């Protein structure tokens, strides 16, 4: 009987082949900012990744505008009065107002900042085609 005639051995070889390729996975990486947005370049393992291969949260784009709204219930602080006149006596005012506000973000990444990159893989589920740059990271002990 030839070795290829053994269906169990063929099944084991197929499983071994599938397991070997499934074990190779793209993993999250740390990168360093080489050039900040809008001409973003991130160094990953010594290789520069340009903005053509990067997705990022628009929050990190300088000038990104965010809109907020809410309702504020509070009161002003009492102030010390003076002169003994009633109109100058200590008093406060209630606050019970709706508000809306636009916030224009001015912070962004800087050269040397460490960022988290998540690979976006191609159809083969292994080849990294692009990266999502998610956030700026710092270590509490200041090392990297």
ZAVEX-696788 format. One record per residue: chain; residue number from 1; x, y, z of N, C-alpha, C in turn. Coordinates in nm, 2 decimals. Layout:
<nodes>
["A",NUM,[X,Y,Z],[X,Y,Z],[X,Y,Z]]
...
</nodes>
This chain:
<nodes>
["A",1,[0.08,-0.12,0.00],[0.00,0.00,0.00],[0.09,0.12,0.00]]
["A",2,[0.06,0.22,-0.09],[0.14,0.34,-0.09],[0.09,0.43,0.02]]
["A",3,[0.18,0.52,0.05],[0.16,0.62,0.16],[0.04,0.71,0.13]]
["A",4,[0.02,0.75,0.00],[-0.09,0.84,-0.04],[-0.22,0.77,-0.04]]
["A",5,[-0.22,0.64,-0.03],[-0.35,0.56,-0.02],[-0.41,0.57,0.11]]
["A",6,[-0.34,0.61,0.21],[-0.39,0.61,0.35],[-0.47,0.74,0.37]]
["A",7,[-0.60,0.73,0.38],[-0.69,0.85,0.39],[-0.66,0.93,0.53]]
["A",8,[-0.63,0.86,0.63],[-0.60,0.92,0.76],[-0.48,1.01,0.76]]
["A",9,[-0.38,0.96,0.69],[-0.25,1.04,0.68],[-0.28,1.16,0.59]]
["A",10,[-0.36,1.15,0.49],[-0.39,1.26,0.40],[-0.47,1.37,0.49]]
["A",11,[-0.56,1.32,0.57],[-0.64,1.41,0.65],[-0.55,1.48,0.75]]
["A",12,[-0.46,1.41,0.81],[-0.37,1.47,0.91],[-0.28,1.58,0.84]]
["A",13,[-0.23,1.55,0.72],[-0.15,1.64,0.64],[-0.23,1.77,0.61]]
["A",14,[-0.36,1.75,0.57],[-0.44,1.86,0.54],[-0.46,1.95,0.67]]
["A",15,[-0.49,1.88,0.78],[-0.51,1.96,0.91],[-0.38,2.03,0.95]]
["A",16,[-0.27,1.97,0.93],[-0.14,2.03,0.96],[-0.12,2.16,0.87]]
["A",17,[-0.15,2.15,0.74],[-0.13,2.26,0.65],[-0.23,2.37,0.69]]
["A",18,[-0.35,2.34,0.72],[-0.45,2.44,0.76],[-0.41,2.51,0.89]]
["A",19,[-0.36,2.44,0.99],[-0.32,2.49,1.12],[-0.20,2.58,1.10]]
["A",20,[-0.11,2.54,1.02],[0.01,2.62,1.00],[-0.02,2.76,0.94]]
["A",21,[-0.11,2.76,0.84],[-0.14,2.89,0.78],[-0.23,2.98,0.87]]
["A",22,[-0.32,2.91,0.95],[-0.41,2.99,1.04],[-0.33,3.05,1.16]]
["A",23,[-0.21,3.00,1.19],[-0.13,3.05,1.30],[-0.06,3.18,1.27]]
["A",24,[-0.05,3.21,1.14],[0.02,3.33,1.10],[-0.09,3.44,1.10]]
["A",25,[-0.08,3.54,1.20],[-0.18,3.64,1.21],[-0.11,3.78,1.22]]
["A",26,[-0.17,3.88,1.16],[-0.13,4.01,1.17],[-0.17,4.06,1.31]]
["A",27,[-0.08,4.13,1.38],[-0.10,4.17,1.52],[-0.09,4.32,1.53]]
["A",28,[-0.15,4.37,1.64],[-0.13,4.51,1.67],[0.01,4.55,1.69]]
["A",29,[0.05,4.67,1.65],[0.19,4.72,1.66],[0.19,4.86,1.72]]
["A",30,[0.31,4.89,1.77],[0.34,5.03,1.81],[0.41,5.09,1.70]]
["A",31,[0.38,5.22,1.67],[0.45,5.30,1.57],[0.49,5.43,1.63]]
["A",32,[0.58,5.50,1.56],[0.63,5.63,1.60],[0.59,5.73,1.49]]
["A",33,[0.53,5.84,1.53],[0.50,5.95,1.44],[0.63,6.01,1.38]]
["A",34,[0.64,6.00,1.25],[0.75,6.07,1.18],[0.71,6.20,1.12]]
["A",35,[0.58,6.21,1.08],[0.52,6.34,1.03],[0.38,6.34,1.08]]
["A",36,[0.33,6.45,1.15],[0.20,6.45,1.20],[0.10,6.48,1.09]]
["A",37,[-0.03,6.46,1.12],[-0.14,6.50,1.02],[-0.12,6.64,0.98]]
["A",38,[-0.16,6.68,0.86],[-0.24,6.60,0.76],[-0.15,6.51,0.67]]
["A",39,[-0.02,6.53,0.67],[0.07,6.45,0.59],[0.13,6.34,0.68]]
["A",40,[0.04,6.26,0.74],[0.08,6.16,0.84],[0.17,6.05,0.78]]
["A",41,[0.28,6.03,0.85],[0.38,5.92,0.83],[0.41,5.86,0.96]]
["A",42,[0.39,5.72,0.97],[0.42,5.65,1.09],[0.52,5.54,1.06]]
["A",43,[0.62,5.54,1.15],[0.73,5.43,1.13],[0.69,5.31,1.21]]
["A",44,[0.68,5.20,1.14],[0.65,5.07,1.20],[0.76,4.97,1.17]]
["A",45,[0.82,4.92,1.27],[0.94,4.83,1.26],[1.04,4.89,1.16]]
["A",46,[1.06,5.02,1.17],[1.16,5.09,1.09],[1.12,5.12,0.95]]
["A",47,[0.99,5.08,0.91],[0.94,5.11,0.78],[0.84,5.22,0.78]]
["A",48,[0.85,5.32,0.70],[0.76,5.43,0.70],[0.62,5.39,0.63]]
["A",49,[0.51,5.42,0.70],[0.38,5.40,0.65],[0.32,5.54,0.62]]
["A",50,[0.28,5.56,0.49],[0.23,5.69,0.46],[0.08,5.70,0.47]]
["A",51,[0.02,5.82,0.46],[-0.12,5.84,0.48],[-0.20,5.76,0.37]]
["A",52,[-0.15,5.72,0.26],[-0.22,5.64,0.17],[-0.26,5.50,0.22]]
["A",53,[-0.19,5.45,0.33],[-0.22,5.32,0.38],[-0.27,5.33,0.53]]
["A",54,[-0.32,5.45,0.57],[-0.36,5.47,0.70],[-0.51,5.52,0.71]]
["A",55,[-0.58,5.46,0.81],[-0.71,5.50,0.85],[-0.69,5.56,0.99]]
["A",56,[-0.76,5.67,1.02],[-0.75,5.72,1.16],[-0.88,5.79,1.20]]
["A",57,[-0.90,5.80,1.33],[-1.01,5.87,1.38],[-1.00,6.01,1.35]]
["A",58,[-1.11,6.07,1.30],[-1.10,6.21,1.25],[-1.08,6.31,1.37]]
["A",59,[-1.10,6.26,1.49],[-1.07,6.34,1.61],[-0.92,6.40,1.61]]
["A",60,[-0.83,6.32,1.55],[-0.69,6.36,1.55],[-0.65,6.45,1.44]]
["A",61,[-0.75,6.49,1.36],[-0.72,6.59,1.26],[-0.73,6.73,1.32]]
["A",62,[-0.63,6.81,1.31],[-0.63,6.94,1.36],[-0.74,7.02,1.29]]
["A",63,[-0.82,7.09,1.37],[-0.93,7.17,1.31],[-1.06,7.09,1.30]]
["A",64,[-1.06,6.96,1.35],[-1.19,6.88,1.35],[-1.28,6.95,1.45]]
["A",65,[-1.41,6.96,1.40],[-1.51,7.03,1.48],[-1.60,6.93,1.54]]
["A",66,[-1.63,6.95,1.67],[-1.72,6.86,1.75],[-1.83,6.95,1.80]]
["A",67,[-1.95,6.90,1.80],[-2.07,6.97,1.85],[-2.12,6.91,1.98]]
["A",68,[-2.15,6.99,2.08],[-2.20,6.95,2.20],[-2.33,7.02,2.24]]
["A",69,[-2.41,6.95,2.31],[-2.53,7.02,2.36],[-2.57,6.95,2.49]]
["A",70,[-2.65,7.02,2.57],[-2.68,6.97,2.70],[-2.77,7.07,2.78]]
["A",71,[-2.79,7.04,2.91],[-2.87,7.12,2.99],[-2.79,7.14,3.12]]
["A",72,[-2.78,7.26,3.17],[-2.70,7.30,3.29],[-2.79,7.35,3.39]]
["A",73,[-2.78,7.28,3.51],[-2.85,7.33,3.63],[-2.75,7.35,3.74]]
["A",74,[-2.74,7.48,3.79],[-2.64,7.51,3.88],[-2.68,7.65,3.94]]
["A",75,[-2.59,7.72,4.01],[-2.61,7.85,4.06],[-2.48,7.92,4.07]]
["A",76,[-2.48,8.05,4.06],[-2.36,8.13,4.08],[-2.32,8.13,4.22]]
["A",77,[-2.20,8.16,4.25],[-2.14,8.16,4.38],[-2.18,8.29,4.46]]
["A",78,[-2.21,8.28,4.59],[-2.24,8.40,4.67],[-2.11,8.49,4.66]]
["A",79,[-2.14,8.62,4.66],[-2.03,8.71,4.66],[-2.05,8.80,4.79]]
["A",80,[-1.93,8.84,4.84],[-1.94,8.93,4.96],[-1.99,9.06,4.92]]
["A",81,[-2.09,9.11,4.99],[-2.14,9.25,4.97],[-2.06,9.35,5.03]]
["A",82,[-2.10,9.48,5.01],[-2.02,9.58,5.07],[-2.11,9.71,5.09]]
["A",83,[-2.07,9.79,5.18],[-2.13,9.92,5.20],[-2.26,9.92,5.28]]
["A",84,[-2.31,9.80,5.32],[-2.43,9.79,5.39],[-2.56,9.81,5.32]]
["A",85,[-2.55,9.84,5.19],[-2.67,9.86,5.11],[-2.73,9.73,5.06]]
["A",86,[-2.86,9.72,5.06],[-2.93,9.59,5.02],[-2.89,9.54,4.88]]
["A",87,[-2.88,9.64,4.79],[-2.85,9.60,4.65],[-2.71,9.54,4.63]]
["A",88,[-2.62,9.56,4.73],[-2.49,9.50,4.73],[-2.47,9.38,4.82]]
["A",89,[-2.58,9.34,4.88],[-2.57,9.22,4.98],[-2.53,9.10,4.90]]
["A",90,[-2.47,9.00,4.97],[-2.43,8.87,4.91],[-2.55,8.80,4.85]]
["A",91,[-2.54,8.75,4.73],[-2.65,8.68,4.66],[-2.60,8.59,4.55]]
["A",92,[-2.68,8.51,4.50],[-2.65,8.42,4.39],[-2.76,8.42,4.29]]
["A",93,[-2.74,8.36,4.17],[-2.84,8.34,4.07],[-2.85,8.20,4.03]]
["A",94,[-2.97,8.15,4.02],[-2.99,8.01,3.97],[-2.96,8.01,3.82]]
["A",95,[-2.90,7.89,3.78],[-2.88,7.87,3.63],[-2.96,7.74,3.60]]
["A",96,[-3.04,7.75,3.49],[-3.12,7.64,3.44],[-3.14,7.66,3.29]]
["A",97,[-3.03,7.63,3.22],[-3.03,7.66,3.07],[-2.99,7.55,2.99]]
["A",98,[-3.04,7.54,2.87],[-2.99,7.46,2.76],[-2.87,7.52,2.70]]
["A",99,[-2.78,7.45,2.65],[-2.66,7.50,2.58],[-2.62,7.42,2.46]]
["A",100,[-2.56,7.48,2.36],[-2.50,7.42,2.25],[-2.36,7.48,2.23]]
["A",101,[-2.27,7.41,2.19],[-2.14,7.46,2.17],[-2.06,7.38,2.06]]
["A",102,[-1.98,7.45,1.99],[-1.89,7.39,1.89],[-1.75,7.40,1.95]]
["A",103,[-1.69,7.28,1.94],[-1.55,7.28,1.99],[-1.46,7.24,1.87]]
["A",104,[-1.36,7.32,1.84],[-1.27,7.30,1.73],[-1.14,7.24,1.80]]
["A",105,[-1.10,7.12,1.76],[-0.99,7.05,1.82],[-0.86,7.11,1.76]]
["A",106,[-0.77,7.14,1.85],[-0.64,7.19,1.80],[-0.52,7.10,1.84]]
["A",107,[-0.55,6.99,1.92],[-0.44,6.90,1.95],[-0.43,6.79,1.84]]
["A",108,[-0.31,6.74,1.83],[-0.29,6.64,1.73],[-0.16,6.56,1.77]]
["A",109,[-0.12,6.47,1.69],[0.00,6.40,1.72],[0.13,6.48,1.68]]
["A",110,[0.24,6.45,1.75],[0.36,6.52,1.72],[0.47,6.42,1.69]]
["A",111,[0.58,6.47,1.62],[0.69,6.38,1.59],[0.74,6.31,1.71]]
["A",112,[0.76,6.18,1.71],[0.80,6.10,1.82],[0.70,6.04,1.91]]
["A",113,[0.57,6.08,1.89],[0.46,6.02,1.97],[0.45,5.87,1.93]]
["A",114,[0.41,5.79,2.03],[0.39,5.65,2.01],[0.24,5.63,1.99]]
["A",115,[0.20,5.56,1.88],[0.06,5.53,1.85],[0.04,5.38,1.83]]
["A",116,[-0.09,5.34,1.85],[-0.13,5.20,1.83],[-0.18,5.18,1.69]]
["A",117,[-0.13,5.08,1.62],[-0.17,5.05,1.49],[-0.23,4.91,1.49]]
["A",118,[-0.35,4.90,1.43],[-0.41,4.77,1.41],[-0.41,4.74,1.26]]
["A",119,[-0.36,4.63,1.22],[-0.35,4.60,1.08],[-0.48,4.56,1.02]]
["A",120,[-0.50,4.61,0.90],[-0.62,4.57,0.82],[-0.57,4.48,0.71]]
["A",121,[-0.61,4.35,0.72],[-0.55,4.25,0.63],[-0.63,4.23,0.50]]
["A",122,[-0.57,4.18,0.40],[-0.63,4.15,0.27],[-0.72,4.03,0.28]]
["A",123,[-0.76,3.98,0.16],[-0.85,3.87,0.15],[-0.78,3.74,0.20]]
["A",124,[-0.65,3.73,0.20],[-0.59,3.61,0.24],[-0.58,3.60,0.40]]
["A",125,[-0.63,3.71,0.46],[-0.64,3.71,0.61],[-0.50,3.71,0.67]]
["A",126,[-0.39,3.74,0.60],[-0.26,3.75,0.65],[-0.18,3.87,0.61]]
["A",127,[-0.20,3.91,0.48],[-0.12,4.02,0.43],[-0.18,4.16,0.48]]
["A",128,[-0.10,4.23,0.54],[-0.14,4.36,0.59],[-0.14,4.46,0.47]]
["A",129,[-0.26,4.52,0.45],[-0.27,4.61,0.33],[-0.28,4.76,0.38]]
["A",130,[-0.33,4.78,0.50],[-0.35,4.91,0.56],[-0.34,4.90,0.71]]
["A",131,[-0.34,5.02,0.77],[-0.34,5.02,0.92],[-0.45,5.12,0.97]]
["A",132,[-0.51,5.08,1.08],[-0.59,5.18,1.15],[-0.51,5.23,1.27]]
["A",133,[-0.49,5.36,1.27],[-0.41,5.42,1.38],[-0.51,5.48,1.48]]
["A",134,[-0.51,5.41,1.60],[-0.62,5.44,1.69],[-0.60,5.55,1.79]]
["A",135,[-0.48,5.55,1.85],[-0.46,5.64,1.96],[-0.32,5.67,1.99]]
["A",136,[-0.29,5.77,2.07],[-0.16,5.80,2.12],[-0.14,5.73,2.25]]
["A",137,[-0.03,5.66,2.27],[-0.01,5.58,2.39],[0.11,5.64,2.47]]
["A",138,[0.11,5.63,2.60],[0.22,5.67,2.68],[0.23,5.56,2.79]]
["A",139,[0.36,5.53,2.83],[0.38,5.44,2.94],[0.39,5.52,3.06]]
["A",140,[0.34,5.47,3.17],[0.34,5.54,3.30],[0.48,5.55,3.36]]
["A",141,[0.57,5.46,3.31],[0.71,5.46,3.36],[0.80,5.55,3.27]]
["A",142,[0.74,5.60,3.16],[0.82,5.69,3.07],[0.91,5.62,2.98]]
["A",143,[0.91,5.48,2.97],[1.00,5.40,2.89],[0.93,5.38,2.75]]
["A",144,[1.01,5.37,2.65],[0.99,5.32,2.52],[1.10,5.37,2.43]]
</nodes>
